[in-house]
Amino acid sequence: MDIKEIQNLIKFVAKSGASEVKLEMDDIKITIKTGQESDTTVHYAPVAPQQIPQAAAAPPVVAQEPPKQEPAATETKAESKYITIKSPIIGTFYRKPSPDKPLFVEVGQTIAEGDVLCIIEAMKLFNEIESEVSGKVVKILVEDSSPVEFDQPLFLIDPS
């Protein structure tokens, strides 16, 4: 694993909101921790140092997460009246059942309880995510074909 891949991994973890990620491969062990101070720390330790070439043994990498933008107070108040549909699993978020099919839902569309909102692929299984509430789709918070974490907000629904 080269430094570019590690930097991409740090960016992915920072965007996902996870507080700690551990990754163990054959010859390396990586732990990425994010804290309240907006710092991301990576501990890069070889698992079997006698088997790793000298070039691969790297010192710990410290990267800084981009500063988070504070949402406006009015936006927070407006969003508080909406119901947030969150991801029940880790996987890849899809807005369509297949590339040639129409989207499940769009912003402004009225949905009923039990309507399929999206699919999350996890370990080659496609899981339909159904709405637990009726209402109007206000905002879709995730890009199509992007990875999602457990409990990550996916949709904002106006129940009124």
Beta strands, then each sheet from edge to edge (+ up, - down):
strand 1: 20-24
strand 2: 28-34
strand 3: 39-46
strand 4: 61-64
strand 5: 83-86
strand 6: 91-94
strand 7: 110-111
strand 8: 116-122
strand 9: 125-130
strand 10: 135-140
strand 11: 146-148
strand 12: 153-158
sheet 1: 1+ 2- 3+ 4-
sheet 2: 5+ 12- 10+ 7-
sheet 3: 9+ 8- 6+ 11-
end
